[in-house]
């Protein structure tokens, strides 16, 4: 029985050491001194450049649309404030006439 306990505890200990040691080996990163020429901007393909231009155009259109929505909301808010101001001025004029 004690032999079984000893071997079981030894297995647990070795298993726990193995799981602890494995992540440290994977955590090491390597960095290159120079960028890989395969992925540098001088070697990009024409299709990649075309995709980049299309993506920039889509992003630009999206942000213009968002800005237009914001401007529309601000103009509506300004219109409501002007209407409220006109009502207040009319109420003041009515009070002054009495």
Long-range contacts (C-beta under 8 A, 24 or more apart in sequence): none
